[in-house]
Amino acid sequence: MDQSKAKPIKALTQHLKDLTLTGPEETQIQAIQLDSRKVLPGSLFVALRGTQTDGHQYIDKASSLGASAILCEALPDVLRPEITYLQVPNTAEALGHLSAAFYGHPSKHLKLVGVTGTNGKTSVATFLFQLFRALGYRCGLLSTVQNQIEDQVIPATHTTPDAVALNGLLAQMLQKGCSHVFMEVSSHAVAQHRITGLEFSGGIFTNITHDHLDFHKTFDNYIQAKKGFFDALPKTAFALVNIDDRRGAVMVQNTKAHTSTYSLQTLADFKGKIISDTLTGMHMEINDQEVWFRVIGRFNAYNLLSVYGTALLLGEKPETVLTELSNLLSPPGRFEQHISPTNVVGIIDYAHTPDALENVLETIAQLRHGNEKVITVVGCGGNRDQEKRPKMAAIACKYSNQVILTDDNPRFEDPMTILDQMRKGVPPLDYKKTLVIPDRREAIQKAYSEAQPDDIILIAGKGHENYQDIAGTKHHFDDKEELLKAFGQPQ
């Protein structure tokens, strides 16, 4: 965190609603900390109420370590005269505004575009980053796979960083000459106010299906979180929505932004049509112009349409955009293909929701040109939405000749409990073609041993991730590495 310049607390709190300030008013802030253990003299400690713990429990610790100010919803019983206390109704919301002010409101000086939806966020944000760099702009990327400032890669730990880290990254991007930043906006980020205080130039809606109900509890809450992003867009921004998703229109019901649409099925501002789709590329028509793309699949046709529309809404020329788009490659772990010495096709994809898995398997079904078998290796994460587990297994069985159910980040759950819940979705007629192999490495090896030349193996769920999260410890595990090992190929 940039601690080079102290900021007067009055300057940081101008946009805070219903603020009660107690203590010195001339306090200078050198850093904002969410972790009491990292507090130093000059720090503002923020007491957040999280799902696992309540930061108010750590106010005393932060105070003893020299915190100059405390942002809280409830004041501690004992107030220290040297500390400035900022009491607000919602510390998470206030933190967004404080963080933006602390870093000089970097989003106001950038073309910041947010991408939200259940599936496609990473691909769309990454395609935009690649496209605008190819168009000659200096760009930043904030995604599930990685954060990037031009060629500098910064590992990502969340789809959307916390408000302090996020504004810090945006400030770095601005400092390094970036004009455009493309970021994934998760439903968690909206609900937890991580993007509060940012000024977006545009927002994109990809689609919405059941996901993250472990956090949002109901599907309606999940929809409302996504919609909240568009509700907050300013009049100066654009909102680009997939009108083929029946909730596309819902997303922009209350937005102040200028609304545009994209579609493969109906009239829209940005209209696409797939002419042909093969393992080597996709031929499309976009707004009456034919283009050949290196990425494949109907889901990528939607992604490309949203990227094309965004580029035009940001003032780029159609012909130039389509030329550069035709050279783009998919992000790591998104329909990533590898071919074995025996001509077995391995596909690694992040698909970890029923809808995403069905999209990928439907694409594979459309790309088959003979009697190739489809072997699917899939699992479900622990401590996450349990409703999707049987659905994932049922979808895998529907489109595959053989299915191997396996572990995928069991976290603090018993792996066999997860697999048993998945097994409930296997139709009785498909019992014989379904195996349960908890060890993911063994599952991938088994899939390859069962494959004949030209068969297709889909390894779904982890994509770019290079770990297995087991009982709170992340163990190194990479689907790509394991697939190539099974192929007998050097990595």
Residue pairs with C-beta under 8 A, 6 or more apart in sequence:
1 31
1 32
1 164
1 168
2 103
2 168
2 171
3 30
3 31
3 42
5 30
6 28
6 29
6 30
6 42
7 28
7 29
7 30
7 101
7 102
8 26
8 27
8 28
8 29
9 25
9 26
9 27
9 28
9 29
9 44
9 69
9 84
9 86
10 25
10 26
11 101
12 29
12 44
12 98
12 101
12 102
13 19
13 21
13 86
13 98
13 101
14 101
15 97
15 101
15 197
16 86
16 88
16 94
16 97
16 98
17 88
17 89
18 88
18 89
19 86
19 87
19 88
19 94
20 86
20 87
20 88
21 84
21 85
21 86
21 87
22 75
22 79
22 84
22 85
22 87
23 69
23 79
23 80
23 81
23 82
23 83
23 84
23 85
24 82
24 83
24 84
25 84
27 68
27 69
27 84
28 42
28 68
29 42
29 43
29 44
29 68
29 69
29 102
30 40
30 42
30 43
30 68
31 40
31 42
31 43
31 44
32 43
32 44
32 46
32 95
32 98
32 99
32 102
32 164
33 39
33 43
33 44
33 45
33 46
33 62
33 67
34 45
34 46
34 48
34 55
34 95
34 162
34 164
36 45
36 55
36 58
36 59
36 61
36 62
36 65
37 61
39 45
39 61
39 62
39 65
39 66
39 67
40 65
40 66
41 66
41 67
41 68
42 66
42 68
43 62
43 65
43 66
43 67
43 68
43 69
44 67
44 68
44 69
44 70
44 71
44 86
44 98
45 55
45 58
45 59
45 62
45 63
45 67
45 69
45 70
45 71
46 55
46 71
46 91
46 95
46 98
47 54
47 55
47 56
47 58
47 59
47 70
47 71
47 72
47 73
47 91
48 54
48 55
48 91
48 92
48 95
49 55
49 56
49 73
49 91
49 92
51 215
55 72
55 91
56 72
56 73
56 74
56 76
59 70
59 72
59 76
60 76
62 70
63 70
63 76
63 80
63 83
67 83
68 82
68 83
68 84
69 83
69 84
69 85
69 86
70 76
70 83
70 84
70 85
70 86
71 86
71 88
71 91
71 94
71 95
71 98
72 85
72 86
72 87
72 88
72 91
73 87
73 88
73 89
73 90
73 91
74 87
75 85
75 87
79 85
86 94
88 94
90 193
92 163
92 192
92 193
92 196
93 193
93 196
95 162
95 163
95 164
95 193
95 196
96 163
96 193
96 194
96 195
96 196
96 197
96 198
97 196
97 197
98 163
98 197
99 163
99 164
99 166
99 167
99 168
99 197
100 106
100 107
100 163
100 167
100 197
100 198
101 197
102 164
102 167
103 167
103 168
103 170
103 171
104 171
105 197
105 199
106 167
106 170
106 171
106 173
106 174
107 167
107 170
107 181
107 197
107 198
107 199
107 200
108 199
109 174
110 140
110 170
110 173
110 174
110 178
110 179
110 180
110 181
110 201
111 179
111 180
111 181
111 201
111 202
111 314
112 170
112 180
112 181
112 183
112 198
112 199
112 200
112 201
113 128
113 180
113 181
113 182
113 183
113 200
113 201
113 202
113 203
113 204
113 310
113 314
114 183
114 184
114 185
114 195
114 200
114 202
114 203
114 204
114 229
115 121
115 124
115 125
115 128
115 182
115 183
115 184
115 185
115 203
115 204
115 206
115 306
116 184
116 185
116 186
116 187
116 190
116 203
116 204
116 205
116 206
116 226
116 229
117 204
117 205
117 206
117 207
117 208
117 226
117 242
118 206
118 207
118 208
118 209
118 210
118 211
118 353
118 355
118 356
119 206
119 207
119 209
119 299
119 351
119 353
119 355
119 356
119 359
120 206
120 207
120 299
120 302
120 303
120 306
121 143
121 144
121 159
121 184
121 185
121 186
121 206
122 143
122 144
122 145
122 184
122 331
122 334
122 350
123 300
123 303
123 330
123 331
123 334
124 182
124 204
124 206
124 303
124 306
124 307
125 141
125 142
125 143
125 182
125 183
125 184
126 141
126 143
126 145
126 182
126 331
127 303
127 304
127 307
127 325
127 328
128 180
128 182
128 307
128 310
128 311
129 139
129 140
129 141
129 148
129 182
130 328
130 329
131 307
131 311
131 321
131 324
131 325
131 328
132 139
132 180
132 182
132 311
133 139
133 150
134 324
134 327
135 311
135 316
135 320
135 321
135 324
137 178
137 179
137 180
138 150
138 176
138 177
138 178
138 179
138 180
139 150
139 178
139 179
139 180
139 181
139 182
140 147
140 148
140 149
140 150
140 169
140 170
140 173
140 178
140 180
140 181
140 182
141 147
141 148
141 181
141 182
141 183
142 156
142 160
142 161
142 166
142 169
142 181
142 182
142 183
142 184
143 156
143 159
143 183
143 184
143 331
144 156
144 159
144 184
144 350
144 464
145 156
145 331
145 332
145 333
145 464
146 153
146 154
146 155
146 156
147 153
147 154
147 155
147 156
147 161
147 169
148 154
149 169
149 172
149 173
149 176
149 178
150 176
150 178
152 176
154 169
158 186
158 188
159 184
159 186
159 188
159 189
160 166
160 183
160 184
160 185
160 186
160 188
160 189
160 194
160 195
161 169
161 194
162 194
163 193
163 194
163 195
163 196
163 197
166 194
166 195
166 198
167 197
167 198
170 181
170 198
173 181
180 314
185 195
185 203
185 229
187 212
187 215
187 216
187 222
187 225
187 226
188 194
188 212
188 215
188 225
189 195
190 225
190 226
190 228
190 229
191 215
191 216
191 225
191 228
195 229
196 232
199 234
200 233
200 234
200 237
201 236
201 237
201 238
201 314
202 233
202 237
202 238
202 239
202 240
202 257
202 310
202 313
202 314
203 229
203 230
203 233
203 237
203 238
203 239
203 240
203 257
204 240
204 241
204 306
204 310
205 226
205 230
205 239
205 240
205 241
205 242
205 245
205 248
205 251
205 252
206 242
206 245
206 302
206 303
206 306
207 242
207 245
207 302
207 355
208 222
208 223
208 226
208 245
208 247
209 353
209 354
209 355
209 356
210 219
210 222
210 353
210 354
210 355
210 385
210 387
210 388
211 222
211 353
211 385
211 388
212 222
212 384
212 385
213 219
213 222
213 385
213 387
214 383
214 384
214 385
214 386
216 222
216 225
223 247
223 250
226 251
227 250
227 251
227 253
227 254
230 239
230 251
230 252
230 254
230 255
230 257
231 254
231 255
233 239
233 255
233 256
233 257
234 256
234 257
235 256
235 257
235 258
236 257
237 257
237 258
238 257
238 258
238 259
238 260
238 310
238 313
239 251
239 252
239 255
239 257
239 258
239 259
239 260
240 259
240 260
240 261
240 262
240 270
240 306
240 309
240 310
240 313
241 248
241 249
241 251
241 252
241 259
241 260
241 261
241 262
242 248
242 261
242 262
242 263
242 302
242 306
243 249
243 261
243 262
243 263
243 266
243 268
244 263
244 264
244 265
244 266
244 302
248 261
252 259
260 269
260 270
260 309
260 313
261 268
261 269
261 270
262 268
262 269
262 270
262 271
262 272
262 302
262 305
262 306
262 308
262 309
263 270
263 271
263 272
263 305
264 271
264 272
264 273
264 274
264 298
264 301
264 302
264 305
269 309
270 286
270 287
270 305
270 306
270 308
270 309
270 312
271 286
271 287
271 305
272 284
272 285
272 286
272 301
272 302
272 304
272 305
273 284
273 285
274 282
274 283
274 284
274 298
274 301
275 283
275 284
275 285
275 290
276 282
276 283
277 283
277 296
277 297
277 298
277 301
277 363
277 366
277 367
278 296
278 367
279 296
279 337
279 345
279 367
280 296
281 292
281 293
281 294
281 295
281 296
282 292
282 293
282 295
282 296
282 297
282 300
282 301
283 290
283 291
283 292
283 293
284 290
284 291
284 292
284 293
284 301
284 304
285 291
286 304
286 305
286 308
286 322
287 308
287 318
289 318
289 319
289 322
291 322
291 325
291 326
292 326
293 300
293 304
293 325
293 326
293 328
294 326
294 327
294 328
294 329
295 303
295 304
295 328
295 329
295 330
295 335
296 335
296 363
296 367
297 335
297 359
297 360
297 363
298 359
298 362
298 363
298 366
299 356
299 359
299 360
299 363
300 330
300 335
304 325
307 325
308 318
308 321
308 322
308 325
311 321
312 318
312 321
330 336
331 464
332 463
332 464
332 480
333 348
333 349
333 350
333 462
333 463
333 464
333 465
333 479
333 480
334 349
334 350
334 463
334 464
335 347
335 349
335 360
335 363
336 347
336 348
336 349
336 463
336 480
337 345
337 346
337 347
338 345
338 346
338 347
338 348
338 480
338 483
338 484
338 487
338 489
339 345
339 346
340 346
340 448
340 451
340 487
340 488
340 489
341 487
341 488
341 489
342 451
342 453
343 453
343 454
344 448
344 451
344 452
344 453
344 454
344 455
344 456
344 457
344 487
345 372
345 454
345 455
345 456
345 457
346 448
346 456
346 457
346 459
346 483
346 487
347 360
347 364
347 456
347 457
347 458
347 459
348 459
348 462
348 463
348 479
348 480
348 483
349 356
349 360
349 458
349 459
349 460
349 463
350 356
350 460
350 461
350 462
350 463
350 464
350 465
351 357
351 359
351 360
351 460
351 461
351 463
352 380
352 381
352 408
352 460
352 461
352 462
352 463
353 388
354 388
354 391
354 392
354 395
357 378
357 392
357 395
357 396
357 460
358 395
358 399
360 458
360 460
361 374
361 376
361 395
361 396
361 398
361 399
361 400
361 458
362 399
364 374
364 399
364 456
364 458
365 374
365 399
368 374
368 456
370 454
372 454
372 455
372 456
373 401
373 402
373 450
373 451
373 452
373 455
373 456
374 399
374 400
374 401
374 402
374 455
374 456
374 458
375 400
375 401
375 402
375 403
375 404
375 447
375 450
375 451
375 455
375 456
375 457
375 458
376 396
376 399
376 400
376 402
376 403
376 404
376 457
376 458
376 460
377 404
377 406
377 440
377 443
377 444
377 447
377 457
377 458
377 459
377 460
378 392
378 393
378 396
378 403
378 404
378 405
378 406
378 408
378 458
378 459
378 460
378 461
379 405
379 406
379 407
379 408
379 409
379 418
379 419
379 422
379 440
379 461
380 388
380 389
380 392
380 408
380 418
380 421
380 422
380 461
381 408
381 409
381 410
381 411
381 461
381 469
382 409
382 410
382 411
382 412
382 413
382 415
382 418
382 469
383 411
383 412
383 413
384 411
386 421
389 418
389 421
389 422
389 424
389 425
390 421
390 422
390 423
390 424
390 425
391 425
392 422
392 425
393 403
393 405
393 422
393 423
393 424
393 425
393 426
393 434
394 425
394 426
394 427
396 403
396 405
396 460
397 403
397 425
397 426
397 427
397 430
397 433
397 434
400 433
400 458
401 433
402 433
402 434
402 435
402 447
402 450
403 426
403 430
403 433
403 434
403 435
404 434
404 435
404 436
404 437
404 443
404 446
404 447
405 419
405 422
405 423
405 434
405 435
405 436
405 437
406 419
406 436
406 437
406 438
406 439
406 440
406 443
407 415
407 418
407 419
407 438
407 439
407 440
407 468
408 440
408 461
408 462
408 468
409 462
409 465
409 467
409 468
409 469
409 470
410 418
410 468
410 469
410 470
410 471
411 469
411 470
411 471
411 472
412 471
412 472
415 438
416 438
419 436
419 438
423 434
423 436
426 434
435 443
435 446
437 443
437 446
440 468
440 477
440 479
440 482
441 477
441 482
444 457
444 459
444 479
444 482
444 483
444 486
445 482
445 485
445 486
447 457
447 459
447 486
448 457
448 483
448 486
448 487
449 486
451 457
457 483
459 479
459 483
462 477
462 479
463 479
465 477
465 478
465 479
466 476
466 477
466 478
466 481
467 474
467 475
467 476
467 477
468 474
468 475
468 477
480 491
481 491
484 490
484 491
485 491
